[in-house]
Amino acid sequence: MSPVQRTVSRTLVVLVAMFGFAFALVPLYDVFCRLTGLNGKVDTSAQALMHEAVDDSRYVTVQLVTRSGSGLPWRLEVAQRQLRMHPGQVVEVDFTFVNQSETPQWGRAVPSVSPSNANRHLRKVSCFCFEEQRLAAGERLEVPLVFQLTRDLPAEVHTVTLVYTLYPVEPGALALTPRAPDALDAI
């Protein structure tokens, strides 16, 4: 093999390896973020309610932020934008979806948490983020978020921000998951 052929072969191998790495990077990053809680990625499955004593010695401020992603003519409102709670306490907050279009639409609210180290200590018992939502034209839907911050939340965390961003879901591409069982009976 001539030096030119060797160089071309090596360059092609490097290009294929770079393409493969770039193709695998996004799913690998998502898995890494879900495992570590980095970048606010959260688990979208129901979690068991921990029956533990409430830590009355400290408060944590929880900020609830809603955003609409592009391409979905919905509004997401929260009844209470900020609250103070004790670690171990179970809290319920109501959210309202509003379809502002003239046609039925499918959408999903994708959550994120900051600071990222608080993600492991957030337990969502009941959340609208567990499934896609379908709203008729002009429809309003009120849904609860029931959550808990565990007692072992690091002491340096005084504020936790939960952000829910609305994204459209194509009806043909829906991967409907069964709604998580309602754990309010256990409260």
N, C-alpha and C positions, 0 to 999 in steps of 0.2 A: 504494500500500500504506500503510495507516495505521500510526502508531507502535506500536500494540499488536501488530499482525500482524508487523511487523518484529522486535519484541522476542521474540515467540513463535518466529518462524522462526530467529532467531539462537540462541535457547536450545536449540531442537531440534537444530540443527547442532552446537552445543557438546556436548550430551548424547550424540549419536551418535559424535562424535570421541572423547569420553572413554571410551565403551563399547568402541570399537575399540582404543584404546590399552591399556585394561585387559585386553582379550582377548588382545592380542599380547604383553603384557609378560612372561608366564611363558616362552613359547618363546624370546623374544629374550634373556631373562636366562640361560636354560640355554645358549644358543649362546655368549653372552658369557663365561660361566663356563668352558665347555669350552675356548674359545680362549685365555683368559688364565690358567686354573688357579685363578681366584678362587673362594673358598668351597669349596675342596677337591674340586671336580668333576674327575673323571678320565675318561680315554678308556677304553672297555671293549673295545678290540680288542688283539690280540696285537702286541707290538712286537719288533723285531729285537734280538737280543742284540748288544751292542757289544763287540767284542773289543778291549779296551783294557787297558793296564797298570793294576794295582791301585795306588791311592794309599796306600801303607803309612804315610805320615807323619801320617795322622789317622784317627780313628774317628768314626762316626756311630751314635748309639743309635736303633734302630728299635723303636717300641712298636706292638704289634698288639692291637687292641681289637675285640671282637665284641659285637654287640647284636641283639636280636630285636625286629622291628617288631611292631605289634599285628596280630592276626588270623592269625598263623602259629605253630602249636604245635611249633616246632622249636627246637633248641638248636644253636649253632655254637660249637665249641671250637677253640682253637689250641694246638698242642703247646708252643710257646714264646712267651710274652707279650712278651718284650723280648729284643733281641739287639744286639750291637755288631758293626759291620761297617765295612770300608774302602770308600770310594767306588771303583767299578769292579769290586768283588767281586760274584760271582753267589751268591745265597743261595736255598735251598729250605726252606720251612716247611710242615708238614702241618696241615691243618684237618680237622675232623670235623663233619659235619652229622648230627643225630639228630632223626628224626621222633618226637615224643612222643605223637602222637595214635593213634587206633584206625582211621584211614582214610588212604589214600594222599593226598599233598599235593604241590602244585607251589610252588616258591619260588625266589627269586633273592637273592643277596647283592650289595648295592650298595656300592661302595667310595667313600671320600673320603680326602683327604690333607691334613695340616696340618704345617707351615705351607704356605700356598698356593704360595709360590715354589718349594717342593720338588717340586711336581707335575710340572713339566717335566723333572725329572731322575730321575724314577722310571720304570723300564722294566719292565713286567710281561711276562715272556716266556711264562709259562703261568699262567693264573688261572681259578679256578672262577667268577669273576664274568663270564666271557665267555658263559655260557649259563644258561638256567633249569635247575633240578634237580627231579627227581621222586623222591620217597622213598615207599616202601610203609609201611604202619603199622609203627612200631617200628624201621624200618630205620636203619642207620648207614652213612655214606659218608665215606671218607677221601680227601681230594683235596689236591694240592700247590699251593702258590703259589711260583713261581720268579720272582725279581725281581732288579733291579740298580739301584743309585744311580750315576749317571754321575759321572765324575771332576770335572766342572765344577759340581758342587753348590756353591752359595755357601759360603764359609768360615764365615760367621756361623750357618749351620744346623748345629746339633750334635745335634738330636733331630728325627726324622720320625715322625709318628703315622699309621698306616694303620688306618682304621676300616671294618669291614664290617658293614652292617646288613641283617638278613634281612627280606624282604617277601614276602607271598603273591602268587602269580600265578594268575589265573583260567585254567583249562584252555582255555576258549573264546577267550580273548584272547591266547594265546601267540603270540609272534613269534619262533619258534625261529631262532637263528642257528647256522651251522655252527661247531663247535668249532674254536678257533684251532689251527693246526698246532703240534705239540710241537717246540720249538726246543732241547730238551735234547741232541739229536744234535750240535748245534753247539758244545756246551760242551767 
